[in-house]
Amino acid sequence: MTHVTEPSEKTLFRNVSILDSTGAEPYPGDVLVENDRIVAVGEVDESRAEGARVIEGNGRTLMSGLCDAHTHFSWNNSADLDGLGTMPVEEHLLFCLESARTYIDSGYTMCLGAASAKDRLDVVCRDAINSGRFPGPRYLANGPEIAVTGGALTHSITKFADGPEGMRKAVRELVALGVDQIKLSMTGEEITGTQRAEDTYFSDDEVAAAVSEAHRRGKRVCAHARSAESVKMCVRHGVDVIYHASFTDEEGMDMLEANKDWVWVAPGLNWLVATLYEAEAFGFPQEAAEAVGYKKELDIAVAGLREMHRRGVRILPGGDYGFAWTPHGTYARDLQHFVELLGFTPMEAILSATALGGELMMRGDELGKVQSGYLADLILVDGDPLADITVLQDQDKLHYIMKDGRFHKEQGDAPAPPPDQDELVTSGTQHVVERRP
Amino acid sequence: MTLLVCSTCPRYDRHRSGHFGRALRRAIAEDPRDVPVRSVACLGGCPDHGVVALDGPGMARVRFTRLEPVDARAVITAAQAHAASPTGDPQAWPVPPEIADRLSSVTTKRAPQPARSHQA
């Protein structure tokens, strides 16, 4: 038998500040990537790096790509909930592919789908990304969110189910579509005007049935769960990822703490902040937002999340982006909220978005860290995110973006072009890789 | 203090040229006053482009809309006043009159309630 050795592709990031997401302070060194994996970190043996393409870091920060724990490719920057469902499927798929690209353009290489506005949008995008046809982050796809009769936030994007058997059937149908996880829409949302955030629409039996059926098929379950009761239901029945958890009460807090080895909380903070303060241009002024309860919810949620953080509950950034006032591309604002509102240190916020992100993607041993053996999902940042977490919001500062050892974006060190080229779509020497393998 | 400049304004320009941000940054660079600028992908004031916001750790984020590059001078003045104020809240600093009517949102970074304020 003849053994054929595949030629390897090597990239050496030389003289970078390595933010490795182990919790260690950044340190200077080199990072060698071979094919799709990181193979050496810190001091790289010269012979091992022979033939590598060299990226001169000049002290820039090399860190893991980021994770968004609450992603909706199909939220189409609409100014209202109904707009999520009215876009025809053909246009909607194109929008989703653009969202996927925007995520990776923004340094996000891991995303957890938190519901799809139509049956197969998420699944098709995930598969297209995985096959290399379109750029995007690693993605765990979802289907339409499941709601009970009378409990939908938006009818046109909802899969209705009632009772334990109805839940089992709905889960089975979504599994057949190819989803990676199931979304339960358990509570209301104040912006609807009719569905209160503190109301819980699911019964215990329904949650238990949905979770057991999903887990039986190896699928995750996540839930829109703002009310105190819904959070406790989630923990009681094993919902893996709790979204929002705004009104968690003392009992729920104790339950989260007692189960913190498996449960995740992803509050989607930017939705609350921006809906309260920044949506007036789209017909939802601050007075209206306060009147329906968003100010109260933000206050209570921030206090509760701080308490969760103190107790060691795993809290993840990811902000429900994709409305007109929370548009795609602004994802890293969540990290700023974690620091400024929740009291995370910048390091803690970054660990949540990277190392914990890898665990959330169920690949904690190969995603989310700059460590030998990990997949090479990396961003080279012109700045120090520990000194200023907002640098991650500036795509111009993300000079290189790599996923699976391949560059999605490369930005040379040459000066930007003359400033009179307003017609150009992109500026500087940025090159976004269009061709896929 | 950071002056956030939208890099995607005008959002509904089908060419996605982002020309507002580039033009404003050029105008800011021509001003002798030194202001840290951060480009961000949208500040959510899109129907009324161009958009900037003043922000800083623990400071209120103050957003202005319907701006043109010619407003750069007033924007810098506002940024410096915002930075010099204790909270960033525009009631605590003089908003330049040229752009005062284009202040479109104030995002308070409210202090959390006492530790046990979540629902009992």
HADDOCK unambig.tbl for C-alpha pairs under 7 A between the chains (distance, minus, plus):
assign (segid A and resid 247 and name CA) (segid B and resid 118 and name CA) 6.97 0.50 0.50
assign (segid A and resid 247 and name CA) (segid B and resid 119 and name CA) 6.60 0.50 0.50
assign (segid A and resid 248 and name CA) (segid B and resid 118 and name CA) 6.90 0.50 0.50
assign (segid A and resid 248 and name CA) (segid B and resid 119 and name CA) 6.78 0.50 0.50
assign (segid A and resid 249 and name CA) (segid B and resid 118 and name CA) 6.08 0.50 0.50
assign (segid A and resid 249 and name CA) (segid B and resid 119 and name CA) 4.71 0.50 0.50
assign (segid A and resid 249 and name CA) (segid B and resid 120 and name CA) 5.34 0.50 0.50
assign (segid A and resid 250 and name CA) (segid B and resid 119 and name CA) 6.76 0.50 0.50
assign (segid A and resid 250 and name CA) (segid B and resid 120 and name CA) 5.41 0.50 0.50
assign (segid A and resid 277 and name CA) (segid B and resid 105 and name CA) 6.30 0.50 0.50
assign (segid A and resid 277 and name CA) (segid B and resid 106 and name CA) 6.49 0.50 0.50
assign (segid A and resid 277 and name CA) (segid B and resid 107 and name CA) 5.40 0.50 0.50
assign (segid A and resid 278 and name CA) (segid B and resid 44 and name CA) 6.87 0.50 0.50
assign (segid A and resid 278 and name CA) (segid B and resid 105 and name CA) 5.75 0.50 0.50
assign (segid A and resid 281 and name CA) (segid B and resid 45 and name CA) 6.08 0.50 0.50
assign (segid A and resid 281 and name CA) (segid B and resid 47 and name CA) 6.64 0.50 0.50
assign (segid A and resid 299 and name CA) (segid B and resid 112 and name CA) 6.51 0.50 0.50
assign (segid A and resid 299 and name CA) (segid B and resid 113 and name CA) 6.84 0.50 0.50
assign (segid A and resid 300 and name CA) (segid B and resid 117 and name CA) 6.85 0.50 0.50
assign (segid A and resid 300 and name CA) (segid B and resid 118 and name CA) 5.38 0.50 0.50
assign (segid A and resid 302 and name CA) (segid B and resid 112 and name CA) 6.26 0.50 0.50
assign (segid A and resid 303 and name CA) (segid B and resid 112 and name CA) 5.48 0.50 0.50
assign (segid A and resid 303 and name CA) (segid B and resid 113 and name CA) 5.88 0.50 0.50
assign (segid A and resid 303 and name CA) (segid B and resid 115 and name CA) 6.49 0.50 0.50
assign (segid A and resid 303 and name CA) (segid B and resid 117 and name CA) 6.42 0.50 0.50
assign (segid A and resid 303 and name CA) (segid B and resid 118 and name CA) 6.00 0.50 0.50
assign (segid A and resid 304 and name CA) (segid B and resid 118 and name CA) 5.29 0.50 0.50
assign (segid A and resid 307 and name CA) (segid B and resid 115 and name CA) 6.93 0.50 0.50
assign (segid A and resid 324 and name CA) (segid B and resid 44 and name CA) 6.64 0.50 0.50
assign (segid A and resid 325 and name CA) (segid B and resid 44 and name CA) 4.37 0.50 0.50
assign (segid A and resid 326 and name CA) (segid B and resid 44 and name CA) 6.36 0.50 0.50
assign (segid A and resid 327 and name CA) (segid B and resid 44 and name CA) 6.97 0.50 0.50
assign (segid A and resid 329 and name CA) (segid B and resid 41 and name CA) 5.54 0.50 0.50
assign (segid A and resid 330 and name CA) (segid B and resid 41 and name CA) 5.67 0.50 0.50
assign (segid A and resid 330 and name CA) (segid B and resid 42 and name CA) 6.67 0.50 0.50
assign (segid A and resid 340 and name CA) (segid B and resid 57 and name CA) 6.63 0.50 0.50
assign (segid A and resid 340 and name CA) (segid B and resid 58 and name CA) 6.04 0.50 0.50
assign (segid A and resid 341 and name CA) (segid B and resid 109 and name CA) 6.65 0.50 0.50
assign (segid A and resid 393 and name CA) (segid B and resid 40 and name CA) 5.76 0.50 0.50
assign (segid A and resid 394 and name CA) (segid B and resid 38 and name CA) 6.44 0.50 0.50
assign (segid A and resid 394 and name CA) (segid B and resid 39 and name CA) 5.28 0.50 0.50
assign (segid A and resid 394 and name CA) (segid B and resid 40 and name CA) 5.05 0.50 0.50
assign (segid A and resid 422 and name CA) (segid B and resid 19 and name CA) 5.65 0.50 0.50
assign (segid A and resid 423 and name CA) (segid B and resid 17 and name CA) 6.38 0.50 0.50
assign (segid A and resid 424 and name CA) (segid B and resid 17 and name CA) 6.47 0.50 0.50
assign (segid A and resid 425 and name CA) (segid B and resid 16 and name CA) 6.48 0.50 0.50
assign (segid A and resid 425 and name CA) (segid B and resid 17 and name CA) 4.81 0.50 0.50
